[in-house]
Amino acid sequence: MKELVFLVEESQDGGYYARAVNHSVVTQGDTIAELKTMISDAVRCHFDEAEMPDLIHMHVTREETFAL
C-alpha cells in the first residue's frame, strides 16, 4: 500500500475526528497537529511494516448549518 486517505471532521464538542477510507482506523485529537500524531500512531499500530503506507492524506471537512 502506498497511500492512505483519512476523512477529518470537526467534532461538535471541539477537536477533530479522523477515519481512514477503506480501513478500520479511527482516531481523534484536540488540534490538527495532535491529530496528525494520533493518526501516525494509529497507522503504526494497525499495519505491519510490509503494508505500511508511504503517504497519508487528510481531507478536512467542515459542516455548517445556517438559517435563511
PASEBA-1860 file (N, C-alpha, C; in nm, 3 decimals):
! residues 68
1> MKELVFLV> 0.086/-0.117/0.000/0.000/0.000/0.000/0.090/0.123/0.000 ~ 0.057/0.217/-0.082/0.138/0.337/-0.093/0.077/0.457/-0.022 ~ -0.055/0.470/-0.027/-0.121/0.587/0.030/-0.245/0.547/0.109 ~ -0.273/0.626/0.212/-0.391/0.604/0.295/-0.462/0.738/0.311 ~ -0.593/0.737/0.292/-0.672/0.860/0.297/-0.757/0.861/0.424 ~ -0.752/0.974/0.496/-0.836/0.994/0.613/-0.934/1.107/0.587 ~ -1.059/1.086/0.626/-1.160/1.191/0.625/-1.162/1.251/0.765 ~ -1.144/1.381/0.774/-1.133/1.450/0.902/-1.252/1.545/0.916
9> EESQDGGY> -1.319/1.538/1.030/-1.432/1.626/1.059/-1.410/1.695/1.192 ~ -1.459/1.818/1.202/-1.457/1.886/1.330/-1.563/1.824/1.420 ~ -1.528/1.800/1.545/-1.622/1.745/1.641/-1.710/1.856/1.696 ~ -1.834/1.825/1.726/-1.924/1.924/1.786/-1.877/1.964/1.925 ~ -1.803/1.877/1.990/-1.752/1.903/2.124/-1.615/1.969/2.123 ~ -1.565/2.001/2.004/-1.431/2.056/1.989/-1.334/1.948/1.946 ~ -1.228/1.988/1.880/-1.130/1.891/1.833/-1.169/1.834/1.697 ~ -1.102/1.726/1.661/-1.120/1.666/1.528/-1.129/1.515/1.540
17> YARAVNHS> -1.200/1.455/1.445/-1.225/1.312/1.438/-1.178/1.267/1.300 ~ -1.099/1.161/1.292/-1.049/1.112/1.163/-1.077/0.964/1.147 ~ -1.118/0.926/1.025/-1.137/0.784/0.995/-1.079/0.755/0.858 ~ -1.012/0.642/0.847/-0.950/0.602/0.721/-1.055/0.551/0.624 ~ -1.035/0.579/0.498/-1.122/0.528/0.393/-1.077/0.386/0.361 ~ -1.168/0.291/0.363/-1.144/0.150/0.330/-1.060/0.074/0.432 ~ -1.041/0.130/0.551/-0.970/0.061/0.658/-1.036/0.097/0.790 ~ -1.020/0.013/0.890/-1.084/0.038/1.019/-0.987/0.109/1.113
25> VVTQGDTI> -0.939/0.225/1.070/-0.850/0.307/1.153/-0.926/0.436/1.186 ~ -0.945/0.461/1.314/-1.020/0.578/1.361/-0.943/0.639/1.478 ~ -0.938/0.773/1.483/-0.871/0.841/1.593/-0.924/0.983/1.607 ~ -0.878/1.053/1.709/-0.922/1.191/1.730/-0.811/1.271/1.797 ~ -0.823/1.404/1.790/-0.726/1.492/1.854/-0.787/1.629/1.877 ~ -0.730/1.703/1.970/-0.782/1.836/2.001/-0.746/1.940/1.896 ~ -0.631/1.924/1.831/-0.585/2.015/1.726/-0.545/1.934/1.605 ~ -0.525/2.002/1.492/-0.479/1.932/1.372/-0.340/1.872/1.396
33> AELKTMIS> -0.253/1.945/1.464/-0.119/1.894/1.493/-0.125/1.766/1.578 ~ -0.209/1.768/1.681/-0.226/1.649/1.765/-0.289/1.536/1.685 ~ -0.384/1.569/1.598/-0.449/1.467/1.517/-0.349/1.398/1.426 ~ -0.255/1.471/1.367/-0.152/1.410/1.282/-0.071/1.308/1.362 ~ -0.036/1.343/1.484/0.038/1.250/1.570/-0.046/1.127/1.601 ~ -0.172/1.148/1.632/-0.261/1.037/1.664/-0.284/0.945/1.543 ~ -0.296/1.005/1.424/-0.311/0.926/1.301/-0.186/0.842/1.279 ~ -0.069/0.902/1.294/0.056/0.828/1.277/0.063/0.709/1.372
41> DAVRCHFD> 0.029/0.732/1.498/0.031/0.623/1.597/-0.069/0.514/1.561 ~ -0.189/0.553/1.521/-0.292/0.455/1.486/-0.252/0.372/1.365 ~ -0.192/0.437/1.265/-0.150/0.365/1.144/-0.038/0.267/1.178 ~ 0.057/0.308/1.261/0.166/0.219/1.300/0.114/0.096/1.377 ~ 0.009/0.116/1.455/-0.050/0.003/1.529/-0.132/-0.089/1.440 ~ -0.191/-0.034/1.335/-0.283/-0.109/1.250/-0.212/-0.193/1.143 ~ -0.104/-0.141/1.087/-0.037/-0.208/0.975/0.098/-0.263/1.019 ~ 0.136/-0.378/0.960/0.271/-0.426/0.983/0.366/-0.354/0.886
49> EAEMPDLI> 0.493/-0.372/0.904/0.595/-0.298/0.829/0.580/-0.314/0.677 ~ 0.546/-0.433/0.631/0.534/-0.459/0.487/0.415/-0.386/0.424 ~ 0.311/-0.358/0.502/0.190/-0.295/0.449/0.180/-0.146/0.484 ~ 0.280/-0.092/0.552/0.277/0.047/0.598/0.267/0.143/0.479 ~ 0.170/0.236/0.482/0.158/0.332/0.371/0.276/0.430/0.370 ~ 0.311/0.477/0.251/0.418/0.575/0.236/0.367/0.716/0.263 ~ 0.242/0.743/0.225/0.183/0.875/0.239/0.046/0.865/0.306 ~ 0.013/0.968/0.383/-0.119/0.979/0.444/-0.180/1.110/0.398
57> HMHVTREE> -0.302/1.101/0.345/-0.377/1.220/0.302/-0.486/1.248/0.404 ~ -0.501/1.374/0.440/-0.607/1.416/0.530/-0.701/1.508/0.453 ~ -0.826/1.466/0.436/-0.928/1.551/0.374/-1.011/1.610/0.487 ~ -0.987/1.736/0.516/-1.054/1.802/0.628/-1.184/1.865/0.578 ~ -1.295/1.826/0.642/-1.426/1.880/0.605/-1.483/1.957/0.722 ~ -1.570/2.047/0.690/-1.636/2.126/0.793/-1.782/2.145/0.754 ~ -1.870/2.111/0.846/-2.012/2.126/0.820/-2.064/2.249/0.894 ~ -2.143/2.329/0.824/-2.205/2.445/0.887/-2.354/2.445/0.852
65> TFAL> -2.433/2.485/0.948/-2.576/2.498/0.927/-2.614/2.642/0.958 ~ -2.696/2.700/0.872/-2.740/2.836/0.897/-2.883/2.853/0.847 ~ -2.953/2.949/0.905/-3.094/2.974/0.868/-3.099/3.081/0.759 ~ -3.199/3.071/0.674/-3.220/3.173/0.571/-3.312/3.281/0.620
END
